[in-house]
Amino acid sequence: MGGFAVSLIYVSYAYSGWNASAYIAGEMKDPGKNIPKSILYGTVIVTLLYVLLNYIFLYTVPMDELAGKQDVGHEAAKAIFGAQGGRIMSGVIAFLLISTISSMIFAGPRVLQVMGEDTFMLKFLSVKSISNIPYVALWFQSLIAITLVVTGSFDTILSYVGFTLQLITFLTVLGVIVLRFKEPNLARPFRTWGYPVVPLLFLALTAWILYSVFLEKPVVGIIGVSTIAVGALLYYLDKKFFKEQIAK
């Protein structure tokens, strides 16, 4: 079960993107209406594509031949179209990955920009060009990405980033419950479906995944928790010592 939980870290990457519209909420028309719609449609479309794609993988290539292979798409394409077709499909997959990188280059700096607007110590990230592009955040994000690629292996980077994202997601959903208690009268343009059962179920499953990854890959878990801890410390210090500057 521990290995299955760890594998869900990799599976989560296949679903990434369904929530990306929330990253550009500040530049969206009527976000209270359009964000829930885009997230719902995105989740359904990504889920269907993921399930259908895995059906093709399992239908065309025996399970024992897929075990331990990272280029599953290449193996399936080779079984369907032959060796040359497999190479062509690998090129198509690589091209699609480039498009994914492009979308995250667009969305990611917007998150850093808002962090800079809300945090005095990260104010440099909020700087924008005349065309309203957060170019400082863009370069900062690129520097982090290059550092990860240069210093870590594919598996290590995937495990670290996946674990950290799962931990952030856990804290975000937990924040929904905390806000319900701390700010019961806060305006809520859209509500969590099935509250509180759905959030609690999600938290339980995510906690199980995080715990399993920590047992299987303790170094990755420690680095991931340390990353969040550094961010929490930075946030605490910023609110404690630069509260007046933030208000300005």
Secondary structure, DSSP 4 states (H G I P E B T S, - for coil): -HHHHHHHHHHHHHHTTTTGGGGGGGGSSSHHHHHHHHHHHHHHHHHHHHHHHHHHHHHHS-HHHHTT-S-HHHHHHHHHHHHHHHHHHHHHHHHHHHHHHHHHHHHHHHHHHHHHHH-GGGGGGG---TTS--HHHHHHHHHHHHHHHHHS-HHHHHHHHHHHHHHHHHHHHHHHHHHHHH-TTS--SS--TTTTHHHHHHHHHHHHHHHHHHHH-HHHHHHHHHHHHHHHHHHHHHHHHSHHHHH-
